[in-house]
Amino acid sequence: MSRRLIVVTIAIVLAIALATIGYLYISLSRGTEEQTLRIGLSTDISTIDIHFARAVADFEVLGKVYEALFKIDTDESGRIVYKPWLIRYWQQINSTTYLFALRDNIRFHNGKPLDAWDVKASIERAVKGYIGSILLKDANGTPIIDRIEVVNTTTFMIILRKPFAFLPEHLAHLSISIMPREIAEKYMDKPIESVSDVVGTGPYRFVSYEPGSSIVLKSFDGYWGGRPRISTVIYKVLKDSTARLAALFNNEIDIAVGLSPDNAKDVVSRGFRIVNVSGTRLVIVAINNDRIPDPRVRMAMNYAIDREAIVKNIFGGYARVAQWVIPPLSPDVVAMNPYSYDPEKARKLLEEAGFRLNRTLTLLVSTRSAKDITVAEAVQSYLRDIGIDVKIVTMDHNTFLDMVFNKHDFDLALYGPSPSSVYYGLSYWRTGSSLNGPNYSNPKYDELLDKAALESDATVRAELLREAQEILWRDCPAIWLYLEDFIYGVNPRVQGLRFVLGYTQLYDVYIKS
């Protein structure tokens, strides 16, 4: 550490101490009544390790157990904001150095006080995880963090290899949650294996897991924000939507996750509530750009699809026609003019490109969602109308992921990326990205992302991101379809429920007598 940086750091640490003399966190009394909340999941969790979480169910459950340095939340307009959470102070000292001070009186579920060494070990482990390995690397796959230096028990610095403007946003992702140092070091090179080692700082403790059946969480009495009102949360794995709905109607669960639009009227008629939340799953049909390299052909496919009909007839209005290349997470996401349904224009583009199809294209679809298969059938019909024959091939979700993102062995693939930050979402399409299944590549697009990551001026950065999104929209590496709503069936006794990025926020929830 340079002498100048040492002086600056000491000054800031002293300022933090002086500014917080007399600071005392007082937990609010939240009642002592023992209440149990039962939630029906549509899929089981895929891991008990937050650093290796990748599925919606993983973050729904483990997000109650773990916390990150920042918290992803929403403002009054519904836009995503990033709040300091486990930290009470942070400052960017220079273009590559950030100083952080932890909140006082935070304890892990095992009783150990949170300290800066826990943060250092957790982040060093998270960079080896599934999503953390992406979030903590730049668009070229180079780790963005050079090192983490512990200043004292509650203060640490993150020093980057080069400027990276999106660091706070990425440190908010649950994939970079903080765990005790001894657990992070024990599992530094392998996933967590024991339920007893699932230890975070969140409002709930991880108690038990029966694969394919249930997960039980208990409120953490020592939570730094005060004990949550619900004392026990039981997640029941009910993959069959009919069984999930029946469990709601029979008062066996209080919240049913992932309902179909077809269920909505029945739920309301039985006296339950339907809550539909604009999610982050922007559904696309990815086009293998190596096999279909002409952007005119890919644009023709976009004009061939009647998105309004899909949203109305398949989703009953519980979705929005895509007008973005990533979900509208922040003001930096630009709304485009949606591709209209114009099969005649599609045919002209194919003719202009000299497109001649001498084989049937394959459209891969995961069996995880019945609605995805229904949408794929609609896409198949629309493409047939412009002379493109498509065969739908269904497979289990893990095989689907392997075929699309590892082997790149497909013509078309229907899926829904769900990024939690703008840069992360746009990086899907970066040349060589592990999430770039279609192998899209545009040097200008890559250059704009690189510049945005280095740009400290928010206005200039927004303009760079806007230009990148416009390039992606025109190049059509995918058929942009719709933004899907999350649909929940909720017992009216459940009060205080809110959602962020489609995930339940349970801290203020209680059961009305």
C-alpha positions as CSV (number, residue, x, y, z in Angstrom):
1,M,0.0,0.0,0.0
2,S,1.4,3.4,-0.9
3,R,2.3,5.9,1.8
4,R,-0.3,8.4,0.5
5,L,-3.0,5.8,0.5
6,I,-2.1,4.8,4.0
7,V,-2.5,8.4,5.2
8,V,-5.8,8.7,3.3
9,T,-7.1,5.5,4.7
10,I,-6.2,6.4,8.3
11,A,-8.0,9.7,7.9
12,I,-11.1,8.1,6.6
13,V,-11.1,5.4,9.3
14,L,-10.9,8.1,12.0
15,A,-13.6,10.0,10.3
16,I,-15.9,7.0,10.4
17,A,-15.1,6.4,14.0
18,L,-15.8,10.0,15.0
19,A,-19.0,10.1,12.9
20,T,-20.4,7.1,14.6
21,I,-19.5,7.7,18.2
22,G,-22.6,7.0,20.2
23,Y,-24.1,5.0,17.3
24,L,-26.3,2.3,18.7
25,Y,-28.5,0.0,16.7
26,I,-31.7,-0.8,18.6
27,S,-33.7,-3.8,17.4
28,L,-37.4,-3.0,17.1
29,S,-39.7,-5.3,19.0
30,R,-41.5,-7.4,16.4
31,G,-43.8,-9.4,18.6
32,T,-43.3,-12.8,20.2
33,E,-46.2,-14.8,18.6
34,E,-45.0,-17.9,16.8
35,Q,-46.2,-17.9,13.2
36,T,-45.4,-20.3,10.4
37,L,-45.5,-19.5,6.7
38,R,-45.7,-22.3,4.1
39,I,-44.7,-21.6,0.5
40,G,-45.2,-24.0,-2.4
41,L,-42.3,-24.0,-4.8
42,S,-42.6,-25.2,-8.4
43,T,-39.0,-26.6,-8.4
44,D,-36.6,-27.8,-5.8
45,I,-33.4,-25.9,-5.0
46,S,-30.4,-27.1,-7.0
47,T,-27.8,-26.4,-4.2
48,I,-27.5,-25.4,-0.6
49,D,-24.4,-23.3,-1.5
50,I,-25.2,-19.6,-2.1
51,H,-22.0,-19.1,-4.1
52,F,-23.1,-21.9,-6.5
53,A,-26.7,-20.9,-6.7
54,R,-28.1,-20.5,-10.2
55,A,-31.8,-21.2,-10.2
56,V,-34.8,-19.1,-9.1
57,A,-35.6,-21.5,-6.3
58,D,-32.0,-21.2,-5.0
59,F,-32.2,-17.5,-4.5
60,E,-35.8,-17.5,-3.3
61,V,-34.7,-19.8,-0.4
62,L,-31.1,-18.9,0.3
63,G,-31.8,-15.2,0.0
64,K,-33.5,-15.4,3.4
65,V,-30.4,-16.9,4.9
66,Y,-27.6,-14.9,3.4
67,E,-26.8,-11.2,2.8
68,A,-24.4,-9.3,0.7
69,L,-22.5,-6.1,1.3
70,F,-25.2,-4.2,-0.7
71,K,-28.9,-5.0,-1.0
72,I,-30.9,-5.0,-4.2
73,D,-34.2,-3.3,-3.6
74,T,-36.8,-1.2,-5.4
75,D,-37.7,2.5,-5.1
76,E,-41.2,3.9,-5.1
77,S,-41.3,3.8,-8.9
78,G,-40.3,0.1,-8.9
79,R,-36.8,0.8,-10.3
80,I,-33.9,-1.2,-8.9
81,V,-31.7,0.5,-6.3
82,Y,-28.6,-0.8,-4.6
83,K,-28.5,0.0,-0.8
84,P,-25.5,-0.4,1.5
85,W,-26.5,-3.3,3.7
86,L,-23.9,-5.1,5.7
87,I,-21.8,-2.0,5.4
88,R,-22.5,1.4,7.0
89,Y,-20.1,3.4,5.0
90,W,-18.2,3.1,1.7
91,Q,-16.1,5.5,-0.4
92,Q,-14.2,5.3,-3.7
93,I,-10.8,6.6,-2.8
94,N,-9.5,6.6,-6.4
95,S,-10.4,4.9,-9.7
96,T,-9.4,1.4,-8.4
97,T,-9.6,1.6,-4.6
98,Y,-12.8,1.3,-2.5
99,L,-12.9,1.6,1.3
100,F,-15.7,-0.1,3.3
101,A,-16.8,-0.1,6.9
102,L,-19.0,-2.9,8.3
103,R,-22.1,-2.2,10.4
104,D,-21.7,-2.8,14.1
105,N,-23.2,-5.7,16.0
106,I,-23.8,-8.1,13.1
107,R,-23.6,-11.8,14.0
108,F,-23.7,-15.0,11.9
109,H,-26.2,-17.7,12.8
110,N,-23.5,-19.6,14.7
111,G,-23.0,-16.6,17.0
112,K,-19.7,-15.4,15.5
113,P,-19.4,-11.6,15.0
114,L,-19.1,-10.5,11.3
115,D,-15.6,-9.0,10.6
116,A,-13.6,-7.9,7.6
117,W,-11.8,-11.3,7.4
118,D,-15.1,-13.0,6.7
119,V,-15.7,-10.6,3.9
120,K,-12.3,-11.1,2.4
121,A,-12.6,-14.9,2.5
122,S,-16.2,-14.9,1.2
123,I,-15.4,-12.7,-1.8
124,E,-12.3,-14.7,-2.6
125,R,-14.5,-17.8,-2.6
126,A,-17.4,-16.3,-4.5
127,V,-15.2,-15.5,-7.5
128,K,-14.9,-19.3,-8.0
129,G,-18.7,-19.7,-7.8
130,Y,-21.3,-20.0,-10.6
131,I,-22.5,-16.4,-11.0
132,G,-19.8,-14.8,-8.9
133,S,-17.2,-16.0,-11.4
134,I,-19.0,-13.9,-14.0
135,L,-19.9,-10.9,-11.8
136,L,-16.4,-10.6,-10.4
137,K,-14.7,-10.7,-13.8
138,D,-14.8,-8.2,-16.6
139,A,-16.3,-8.8,-20.0
140,N,-13.0,-10.5,-21.1
141,G,-13.1,-13.0,-18.2
142,T,-10.3,-11.3,-16.3
143,P,-10.9,-11.0,-12.5
144,I,-11.7,-7.4,-11.6
145,I,-10.4,-7.5,-8.1
146,D,-6.6,-7.4,-7.6
147,R,-6.7,-7.9,-3.8
148,I,-8.7,-7.3,-0.6
149,E,-6.8,-5.6,2.2
150,V,-8.1,-5.8,5.8
151,V,-7.5,-2.5,7.6
152,N,-9.0,-3.5,10.9
153,T,-11.7,-5.7,12.2
154,T,-14.5,-3.8,10.6
155,T,-12.8,-2.0,7.8
156,F,-11.4,-3.3,4.5
157,M,-10.4,-2.1,1.1
158,I,-11.1,-3.7,-2.3
159,I,-8.4,-2.8,-4.9
160,L,-9.3,-3.4,-8.5
161,R,-6.9,-4.3,-11.4
162,K,-8.5,-1.5,-13.4
163,P,-11.5,0.8,-13.0
164,F,-14.9,-1.0,-12.9
165,A,-17.9,1.3,-12.6
166,F,-20.3,-1.4,-11.7
167,L,-18.6,-2.8,-8.6
168,P,-21.3,-1.8,-6.0
169,E,-24.1,-3.3,-8.2
170,H,-22.2,-6.6,-8.5
171,L,-21.4,-6.7,-4.8
172,A,-25.2,-6.6,-4.2
173,H,-25.8,-9.9,-5.9
174,L,-26.6,-12.8,-3.5
175,S,-24.0,-14.9,-5.3
176,I,-21.5,-12.8,-3.5
177,S,-23.0,-13.2,0.0
178,I,-20.9,-13.2,3.1
179,M,-20.3,-16.3,5.2
180,P,-18.0,-17.1,8.1
181,R,-14.3,-17.1,7.2
182,E,-13.8,-20.7,8.5
183,I,-16.6,-22.0,6.3
184,A,-15.4,-20.1,3.2
185,E,-11.9,-21.4,3.7
186,K,-13.1,-25.0,4.4
187,Y,-15.0,-25.0,1.1
188,M,-12.8,-22.7,-0.9
189,D,-12.5,-25.2,-3.8
190,K,-15.7,-27.2,-3.5
191,P,-19.4,-26.7,-2.8
192,I,-20.8,-26.7,0.7
193,E,-21.9,-30.2,1.6
194,S,-23.4,-30.0,5.0
195,V,-26.6,-28.2,6.1
196,S,-24.8,-27.3,9.4
197,D,-22.4,-25.2,7.3
198,V,-25.2,-23.1,5.7
199,V,-24.5,-20.1,7.8
200,G,-25.2,-16.5,7.0
201,T,-26.2,-13.2,8.6
202,G,-29.8,-13.1,7.2
203,P,-33.1,-13.0,9.2
204,Y,-33.6,-16.8,8.9
205,R,-31.4,-19.8,9.8
206,F,-31.3,-22.8,7.5
207,V,-32.6,-25.7,9.6
208,S,-33.3,-28.7,7.4
209,Y,-33.5,-29.9,3.8
210,E,-35.2,-33.0,2.4
211,P,-34.4,-33.1,-1.4
212,G,-37.5,-33.1,-3.5
213,S,-39.7,-32.5,-0.5
214,S,-39.1,-29.5,1.8
215,I,-36.8,-26.9,3.3
216,V,-37.3,-25.4,6.8
217,L,-36.0,-22.0,7.9
218,K,-36.3,-20.6,11.5
219,S,-36.1,-16.9,12.4
220,F,-32.7,-15.8,13.8
221,D,-33.2,-14.1,17.2
222,G,-29.9,-12.4,16.9
223,Y,-30.6,-10.8,13.5
224,W,-29.1,-7.3,13.4
225,G,-32.3,-5.8,11.9
226,G,-34.6,-7.3,14.6
227,R,-36.3,-10.7,14.7
228,P,-38.7,-11.2,11.7
229,R,-42.4,-11.6,12.5
230,I,-42.7,-15.1,10.9
231,S,-40.9,-17.6,13.1
232,T,-40.8,-20.6,10.8
233,V,-40.8,-20.7,7.0
234,I,-41.5,-24.1,5.3
235,Y,-40.9,-24.4,1.6
236,K,-42.7,-27.3,0.1
237,V,-41.6,-28.7,-3.3
238,L,-44.7,-29.2,-5.4
239,K,-43.6,-29.5,-9.0
240,D,-47.1,-30.3,-10.3
241,S,-49.0,-27.0,-10.7
242,T,-52.4,-28.8,-10.0
243,A,-51.0,-30.1,-6.7
244,R,-49.6,-26.7,-5.8
245,L,-53.0,-25.1,-6.5
246,A,-54.8,-27.7,-4.5
247,A,-52.5,-27.2,-1.6
248,L,-53.3,-23.5,-1.6
249,F,-57.0,-24.1,-1.7
250,N,-56.8,-26.7,1.1
251,N,-54.8,-24.3,3.3
252,E,-51.8,-26.6,3.2
253,I,-49.6,-23.7,1.9
254,D,-50.0,-20.0,2.2
255,I,-48.3,-18.9,-1.0
256,A,-48.2,-20.8,-4.3
257,V,-45.2,-19.8,-6.5
258,G,-45.2,-19.9,-10.3
259,L,-48.8,-20.3,-11.1
260,S,-50.1,-20.3,-14.7
261,P,-52.2,-17.5,-16.0
262,D,-54.9,-20.2,-16.6
263,N,-55.1,-20.5,-12.8
264,A,-55.8,-16.8,-12.0
265,K,-59.6,-16.7,-12.3
266,D,-59.9,-19.9,-10.2
267,V,-57.7,-18.5,-7.5
268,V,-59.7,-15.3,-7.2
269,S,-63.0,-17.1,-7.3
270,R,-61.9,-19.2,-4.3
271,G,-61.3,-16.1,-2.3
272,F,-57.5,-16.0,-2.6
273,R,-55.3,-13.3,-4.0
274,I,-53.4,-13.3,-7.3
275,V,-50.2,-11.2,-7.1
276,N,-48.5,-10.7,-10.4
277,V,-45.0,-9.2,-10.3
278,S,-43.1,-7.9,-13.3
279,G,-40.1,-10.3,-13.3
280,T,-36.7,-10.3,-14.8
281,R,-37.2,-13.2,-17.1
282,L,-37.0,-11.7,-20.6
283,V,-37.8,-14.6,-22.8
284,I,-36.0,-14.9,-26.2
285,V,-35.4,-17.4,-28.9
286,A,-31.6,-17.4,-29.2
287,I,-30.3,-17.8,-32.7
288,N,-27.0,-19.6,-33.2
289,N,-25.1,-16.8,-35.0
290,D,-22.5,-19.2,-36.4
291,R,-25.2,-21.1,-38.2
292,I,-27.3,-18.1,-39.2
293,P,-24.7,-15.3,-39.5
294,D,-26.8,-12.9,-41.7
295,P,-28.5,-10.3,-39.4
296,R,-31.2,-9.8,-42.1
297,V,-32.3,-13.4,-41.6
298,R,-32.4,-13.0,-37.9
299,M,-34.3,-9.7,-38.3
300,A,-36.8,-11.5,-40.6
301,M,-37.4,-14.0,-37.8
302,N,-38.3,-11.1,-35.4
303,Y,-40.8,-9.6,-37.9
304,A,-42.4,-13.1,-38.3
305,I,-43.6,-13.3,-34.7
306,D,-46.9,-11.9,-33.4
307,R,-45.9,-11.1,-29.8
308,E,-49.1,-9.4,-28.9
309,A,-51.0,-12.6,-29.7
310,I,-48.6,-14.6,-27.6
311,V,-49.0,-12.3,-24.6
312,K,-52.7,-12.3,-24.9
313,N,-53.5,-15.8,-25.9
314,I,-50.9,-17.8,-24.0
315,F,-50.3,-15.5,-21.0
316,G,-53.6,-13.9,-20.6
317,G,-51.9,-10.5,-20.4
318,Y,-49.5,-11.6,-17.6
319,A,-46.5,-10.6,-19.7
320,R,-45.2,-7.6,-21.7
321,V,-44.1,-7.5,-25.3
322,A,-40.3,-7.2,-25.4
323,Q,-39.0,-3.8,-26.1
324,W,-35.6,-4.2,-24.4
325,V,-32.6,-6.4,-24.9
326,I,-32.5,-7.0,-21.1
327,P,-35.1,-6.5,-18.4
328,P,-35.8,-2.9,-17.5
329,L,-33.7,-3.0,-14.3
330,S,-32.7,0.7,-14.2
331,P,-33.0,4.0,-16.2
332,D,-29.9,2.8,-18.1
333,V,-32.1,0.2,-19.9
334,V,-33.4,1.7,-23.1
335,A,-36.9,1.0,-24.4
336,M,-36.8,0.2,-28.2
337,N,-39.6,0.2,-30.8
338,P,-40.9,-3.4,-30.6
339,Y,-40.6,-5.5,-33.8
340,S,-44.0,-5.4,-35.4
341,Y,-45.8,-8.5,-36.7
342,D,-45.0,-8.1,-40.4
343,P,-44.6,-11.5,-42.2
344,E,-44.5,-9.8,-45.6
345,K,-41.5,-7.7,-44.5
346,A,-39.9,-10.9,-43.1
347,R,-40.2,-12.6,-46.4
348,K,-38.6,-9.6,-48.2
349,L,-35.7,-9.6,-45.8
350,L,-35.2,-13.3,-46.5
351,E,-35.3,-12.7,-50.2
352,E,-32.9,-9.8,-49.9
353,A,-30.5,-12.0,-47.9
354,G,-30.7,-14.8,-50.5
355,F,-31.8,-17.1,-47.7
356,R,-32.4,-20.7,-48.9
357,L,-33.2,-23.2,-46.2
358,N,-32.1,-26.7,-47.2
359,R,-32.8,-28.3,-43.9
360,T,-35.2,-28.1,-40.9
361,L,-33.9,-26.0,-38.0
362,T,-34.0,-27.3,-34.4
363,L,-35.6,-25.3,-31.6
364,L,-34.4,-26.5,-28.2
365,V,-36.7,-26.1,-25.3
366,S,-36.3,-27.1,-21.6
367,T,-39.1,-29.2,-20.1
368,R,-38.9,-27.1,-16.9
369,S,-41.8,-24.9,-18.1
370,A,-44.9,-26.1,-19.9
371,K,-45.5,-22.5,-21.1
372,D,-42.1,-22.4,-22.8
373,I,-43.1,-25.4,-24.9
374,T,-46.5,-23.8,-25.8
375,V,-44.6,-20.6,-26.8
376,A,-42.1,-22.7,-28.8
377,E,-45.0,-24.2,-30.8
378,A,-46.3,-20.7,-31.6
379,V,-42.9,-19.6,-32.8
380,Q,-42.7,-22.8,-34.9
381,S,-46.0,-21.9,-36.6
382,Y,-45.0,-18.2,-37.2
383,L,-41.7,-19.2,-38.7
384,R,-43.3,-21.8,-40.9
385,D,-45.5,-19.0,-42.4
386,I,-42.4,-17.3,-43.8
387,G,-40.9,-20.5,-45.1
388,I,-38.7,-21.6,-42.2
389,D,-39.4,-25.2,-41.1
390,V,-38.6,-25.8,-37.4
391,K,-38.5,-29.0,-35.3
392,I,-39.0,-28.6,-31.6
393,V,-36.7,-30.7,-29.4
394,T,-37.4,-30.9,-25.7
395,M,-35.0,-32.0,-23.0
396,D,-34.4,-31.7,-19.2
397,H,-33.1,-28.4,-18.1
398,N,-29.5,-29.4,-17.3
399,T,-29.1,-31.0,-20.7
400,F,-30.6,-27.9,-22.3
401,L,-28.0,-25.7,-20.5
402,D,-25.2,-28.0,-21.6
403,M,-26.3,-28.0,-25.3
404,V,-26.8,-24.2,-25.4
405,F,-24.0,-22.7,-23.3
406,N,-21.3,-25.4,-23.4
407,K,-21.6,-27.2,-26.7
408,H,-23.4,-24.4,-28.6
409,D,-25.1,-27.3,-30.5
410,F,-28.4,-25.8,-31.6
411,D,-30.0,-23.7,-34.3
412,L,-32.6,-22.0,-32.1
413,A,-33.1,-22.2,-28.3
414,L,-35.9,-20.7,-26.2
415,Y,-35.0,-19.5,-22.7
416,G,-35.2,-16.5,-20.4
417,P,-32.1,-14.8,-19.1
418,S,-32.7,-13.1,-15.6
419,P,-29.8,-10.7,-14.9
420,S,-29.8,-8.6,-11.8
421,S,-27.7,-5.7,-13.2
422,V,-27.4,-3.9,-16.5
423,Y,-23.8,-4.6,-17.1
424,Y,-24.2,-8.3,-16.2
425,G,-27.2,-8.6,-18.6
426,L,-25.4,-6.9,-21.5
427,S,-22.3,-9.0,-20.8
428,Y,-24.3,-12.1,-21.8
429,W,-23.7,-11.0,-25.4
430,R,-20.0,-10.1,-25.1
431,T,-17.7,-12.1,-27.5
432,G,-16.5,-15.2,-25.7
433,S,-18.8,-14.9,-22.7
434,S,-19.8,-18.2,-21.0
435,L,-23.4,-17.1,-21.2
436,N,-23.3,-16.2,-24.9
437,G,-24.9,-19.4,-26.1
438,P,-25.6,-17.9,-29.6
439,N,-21.9,-17.0,-30.1
440,Y,-22.9,-13.4,-31.1
441,S,-19.9,-11.2,-31.8
442,N,-19.7,-7.5,-32.6
443,P,-16.4,-5.7,-31.9
444,K,-18.2,-2.3,-31.6
445,Y,-20.6,-3.8,-29.0
446,D,-17.6,-5.2,-27.0
447,E,-15.8,-1.9,-27.2
448,L,-18.8,0.0,-25.8
449,L,-19.1,-2.4,-22.9
450,D,-15.4,-2.0,-22.1
451,K,-15.7,1.8,-22.2
452,A,-18.8,1.8,-20.0
453,A,-17.1,-0.4,-17.4
454,L,-14.2,2.2,-17.2
455,E,-16.4,5.3,-17.2
456,S,-17.0,7.1,-13.9
457,D,-19.3,9.7,-15.3
458,A,-22.8,8.3,-15.0
459,T,-24.2,10.4,-17.9
460,V,-21.4,9.3,-20.3
461,R,-21.7,5.7,-19.1
462,A,-25.5,5.7,-19.8
463,E,-24.9,6.9,-23.3
464,L,-22.4,4.2,-24.0
465,L,-24.8,1.6,-22.7
466,R,-27.6,3.1,-24.8
467,E,-25.5,2.7,-28.0
468,A,-24.6,-0.8,-27.1
469,Q,-28.3,-1.8,-26.6
470,E,-29.2,-0.2,-29.9
471,I,-26.6,-2.3,-31.7
472,L,-27.8,-5.5,-30.0
473,W,-31.4,-4.7,-30.9
474,R,-30.6,-4.2,-34.6
475,D,-28.2,-7.2,-34.9
476,C,-31.0,-9.5,-33.6
477,P,-28.8,-12.3,-32.1
478,A,-32.2,-13.5,-30.8
479,I,-35.9,-13.2,-31.4
480,W,-37.0,-10.8,-28.6
481,L,-40.3,-12.2,-27.3
482,Y,-41.7,-11.0,-23.9
483,L,-41.0,-10.1,-20.3
484,E,-42.8,-12.7,-18.2
485,D,-44.7,-11.9,-15.0
486,F,-44.2,-13.9,-11.8
487,I,-47.7,-15.1,-10.7
488,Y,-48.3,-16.0,-7.1
489,G,-51.5,-17.3,-5.4
490,V,-51.6,-15.9,-1.8
491,N,-53.9,-16.6,1.1
492,P,-55.5,-13.3,2.1
493,R,-54.3,-13.9,5.7
494,V,-50.7,-13.2,4.6
495,Q,-50.0,-9.5,5.2
496,G,-46.9,-7.4,4.5
497,L,-45.7,-9.4,1.5
498,R,-43.6,-7.6,-1.1
499,F,-41.3,-8.6,-4.0
500,V,-38.0,-7.6,-5.4
501,L,-36.8,-9.1,-8.7
502,G,-39.7,-11.5,-8.4
503,Y,-38.5,-12.9,-5.1
504,T,-40.6,-12.8,-1.9
505,Q,-39.4,-10.4,0.8
506,L,-40.6,-12.0,4.1
507,Y,-39.1,-9.8,6.8
508,D,-42.3,-7.8,7.4
509,V,-44.7,-10.6,6.6
510,Y,-47.2,-11.8,9.2
511,I,-50.3,-13.9,9.3
512,K,-53.5,-12.1,10.2
513,S,-55.6,-13.8,12.7
